[in-house]
Amino acid sequence: MSKHQVLPFTLIAALLLANTPVLSNEAAAASSHKAKATVTATKLEELSIKDLNQKTKATLNHVKEVIPDLKNYHITSIVKENVVTTSGPIERLEVIMSSTPEGTTPDFGVVHVNASTGELISIDIQNGLPSSKEVLGDEEAIKKGKGHLKLLFGKHAEKYKFSQIHSSTLQDNKTQIFVIYTSSDHSINVTMDRVGKLKAVKKDIYPKAAGKNK
């Protein structure tokens, strides 16, 4: 019997929704913005590792190499989708990784990559938050966030300049820090836990929709 079972996509989605402090708190941290990014993804097909081009494989390998939490995760799902970005429609890969530490519920990582170019678009790491009395100060958090960008994007990280910093506290006094950096054509959002460990990176490359009256 295989040690790693591939979970049905609907089950993975349900688990992610049930365990998404990163996503919910990014939304809370950015609530001051009237225009929100909208992403409508149209599923095209499910893929396997062997279907990916070399640029995409290199990006995924690099992500796993520089983010310790993802080193032991295995890929459970790869879906190619159509999405619209501010520069036009692209084909995007949604790669779901998971790990089940002994005696715990599954942890997940969701990586979005441009299917053609292998460009990294976003990472979400869903493996809980540590309890700690230590909290980074703003200046240190800004440096930590930029350090994560340098690990992921190398020299291309230099184009991102600090813009905003927010924080939010969850139940059990667990805190997340949300830092926004901007470049000439888009911003990038970095989410960390209270000691600076990376939880999410997202390029804000999707069209903005004005606030609705609902």
C-alpha positions as CSV (number, residue, x, y, z in Angstrom):
1,M,0.0,0.0,0.0
2,S,1.3,3.5,-0.8
3,K,2.4,5.5,2.1
4,H,1.2,8.8,0.6
5,Q,-2.4,8.8,-0.4
6,V,-3.6,11.4,-2.9
7,L,-6.6,13.2,-1.3
8,P,-9.6,14.1,-3.5
9,F,-9.4,17.7,-4.5
10,T,-12.8,18.5,-2.8
11,L,-11.5,17.1,0.5
12,I,-8.3,19.1,0.3
13,A,-10.3,22.3,-0.5
14,A,-12.5,21.6,2.5
15,L,-9.6,21.0,4.8
16,L,-7.9,24.2,3.6
17,L,-11.1,26.2,4.2
18,A,-11.3,24.7,7.7
19,N,-7.7,25.7,8.5
20,T,-7.0,29.0,6.8
21,P,-5.9,31.6,9.4
22,V,-3.4,33.0,6.9
23,L,-6.1,33.7,4.3
24,S,-8.7,35.1,6.7
25,N,-6.2,37.4,8.4
26,E,-4.7,38.6,5.2
27,A,-8.3,39.7,4.3
28,A,-8.6,41.3,7.7
29,A,-5.3,43.1,7.5
30,A,-6.1,44.5,4.1
31,S,-9.7,45.5,5.0
32,S,-8.8,49.2,4.7
33,H,-8.5,48.9,1.0
34,K,-11.7,49.7,-1.0
35,A,-10.6,47.9,-4.1
36,K,-10.0,44.1,-3.6
37,A,-8.2,41.7,-5.9
38,T,-10.6,39.3,-7.6
39,V,-9.5,35.9,-8.9
40,T,-11.8,33.7,-11.0
41,A,-10.1,30.5,-11.9
42,T,-11.5,28.2,-14.6
43,K,-10.2,24.6,-14.2
44,L,-8.7,23.3,-17.4
45,E,-7.2,19.9,-16.5
46,E,-5.4,17.9,-13.8
47,L,-1.8,17.2,-14.3
48,S,1.1,15.1,-12.9
49,I,4.7,16.1,-12.2
50,K,5.8,14.6,-15.5
51,D,3.5,17.0,-17.4
52,L,5.3,20.1,-16.0
53,N,7.9,22.0,-18.0
54,Q,11.4,22.4,-16.7
55,K,10.9,26.0,-15.6
56,T,8.0,25.0,-13.4
57,K,9.8,22.0,-11.9
58,A,12.8,24.3,-11.1
59,T,10.5,26.8,-9.4
60,L,8.8,24.1,-7.2
61,N,12.2,22.6,-6.3
62,H,13.5,26.0,-5.4
63,V,10.5,26.7,-3.2
64,K,10.9,23.4,-1.3
65,E,14.6,24.1,-1.0
66,V,14.4,27.5,0.6
67,I,11.2,27.0,2.8
68,P,12.1,24.4,5.4
69,D,8.4,23.7,6.3
70,L,7.8,22.4,2.7
71,K,10.9,20.2,2.3
72,N,9.1,17.0,3.5
73,Y,5.7,17.8,1.8
74,H,4.6,15.7,-1.1
75,I,2.5,16.9,-4.0
76,T,-1.1,15.6,-3.8
77,S,-2.7,17.7,-6.6
78,I,-1.7,19.8,-9.7
79,V,-4.5,21.6,-11.5
80,K,-4.1,23.9,-14.6
81,E,-6.4,26.8,-14.6
82,N,-7.2,29.9,-16.6
83,V,-7.0,33.2,-14.6
84,V,-7.1,36.8,-15.5
85,T,-4.3,39.0,-14.3
86,T,-3.7,42.8,-14.7
87,S,-1.5,42.0,-17.7
88,G,-4.1,39.7,-19.3
89,P,-5.2,36.0,-19.1
90,I,-2.7,33.3,-18.2
91,E,-2.7,29.6,-17.5
92,R,-1.8,29.1,-13.8
93,L,-0.9,25.9,-12.0
94,E,-2.3,25.3,-8.5
95,V,0.0,22.8,-6.8
96,I,-1.2,21.4,-3.4
97,M,1.3,19.8,-1.2
98,S,0.7,18.0,2.1
99,S,2.4,16.4,5.1
100,T,1.0,14.5,8.0
101,P,3.4,14.7,11.0
102,E,2.9,11.7,13.3
103,G,-0.2,12.0,15.5
104,T,-1.4,15.3,13.9
105,T,-3.8,16.5,11.3
106,P,-2.5,17.1,7.8
107,D,-0.6,20.3,7.0
108,F,-0.9,21.9,3.6
109,G,1.0,24.1,1.2
110,V,-0.6,25.7,-1.9
111,V,1.7,27.1,-4.6
112,H,0.6,29.0,-7.6
113,V,2.9,29.2,-10.6
114,N,2.6,30.6,-14.2
115,A,2.2,27.4,-16.2
116,S,4.1,28.8,-19.2
117,T,7.0,30.7,-17.6
118,G,7.4,29.0,-14.3
119,E,7.0,32.3,-12.5
120,L,6.1,32.0,-8.8
121,I,2.9,33.8,-8.1
122,S,2.0,32.8,-4.5
123,I,2.6,30.4,-1.6
124,D,0.3,29.6,1.3
125,I,1.6,27.4,4.1
126,Q,-1.2,26.0,6.3
127,N,0.5,24.4,9.3
128,G,-0.7,26.3,12.2
129,L,0.8,29.1,14.3
130,P,3.3,28.8,17.2
131,S,2.5,30.1,20.7
132,S,5.1,32.6,21.7
133,K,5.4,35.6,23.9
134,E,8.0,37.1,21.5
135,V,6.7,39.4,18.8
136,L,8.8,41.0,16.1
137,G,9.0,44.8,16.0
138,D,7.9,46.5,12.8
139,E,11.5,47.3,11.6
140,E,12.6,43.7,12.2
141,A,9.5,42.3,10.6
142,I,10.1,44.5,7.5
143,K,13.7,43.1,7.2
144,K,12.5,39.6,7.7
145,G,9.9,39.9,5.0
146,K,12.4,41.3,2.6
147,G,14.7,38.4,3.5
148,H,12.0,35.9,2.5
149,L,11.6,37.7,-0.8
150,K,15.3,37.5,-1.5
151,L,15.3,33.7,-0.8
152,L,12.4,33.2,-3.2
153,F,13.2,35.7,-5.9
154,G,16.9,36.4,-5.7
155,K,18.0,39.6,-7.2
156,H,14.5,40.3,-8.5
157,A,13.5,41.0,-4.9
158,E,15.4,44.3,-5.0
159,K,12.6,45.9,-7.0
160,Y,10.2,45.5,-4.1
161,K,10.1,48.5,-1.7
162,F,8.3,48.5,1.7
163,S,4.8,50.0,1.7
164,Q,2.7,48.9,4.6
165,I,2.7,46.7,7.7
166,H,-0.2,45.3,9.7
167,S,-0.7,42.6,12.4
168,S,-3.6,40.6,13.7
169,T,-4.1,38.5,16.8
170,L,-6.0,35.2,16.7
171,Q,-7.4,33.1,19.5
172,D,-4.8,31.8,22.0
173,N,-2.8,35.0,21.6
174,K,-1.3,33.9,18.3
175,T,-0.2,36.7,16.0
176,Q,0.4,37.1,12.3
177,I,2.3,39.9,10.6
178,F,1.3,41.1,7.2
179,V,3.8,43.2,5.2
180,I,3.2,44.8,1.7
181,Y,6.1,45.7,-0.6
182,T,5.5,47.4,-4.0
183,S,7.3,47.5,-7.4
184,S,6.6,49.6,-10.4
185,D,3.7,47.4,-11.7
186,H,2.4,45.3,-8.7
187,S,2.7,44.7,-5.0
188,I,3.6,41.6,-3.1
189,N,2.2,40.6,0.2
190,V,4.2,38.7,2.8
191,T,2.6,37.0,5.8
192,M,4.7,35.8,8.8
193,D,4.0,34.4,12.2
194,R,4.9,36.5,15.3
195,V,8.6,35.4,15.2
196,G,9.0,36.0,11.4
197,K,8.5,32.5,10.0
198,L,7.0,32.6,6.5
199,K,3.3,31.7,6.2
200,A,2.4,33.2,2.8
201,V,3.7,35.2,-0.2
202,K,1.3,36.6,-2.8
203,K,1.9,38.7,-5.8
204,D,-1.0,41.1,-6.2
205,I,-1.3,40.7,-10.0
206,Y,-5.1,40.3,-10.3
207,P,-7.6,43.0,-11.3
208,K,-9.2,45.1,-8.6
209,A,-12.9,45.2,-8.1
210,A,-14.5,48.2,-6.4
211,G,-16.3,47.5,-3.1
212,K,-19.7,46.0,-3.7
213,N,-22.9,47.2,-2.0
214,K,-23.7,43.8,-0.6
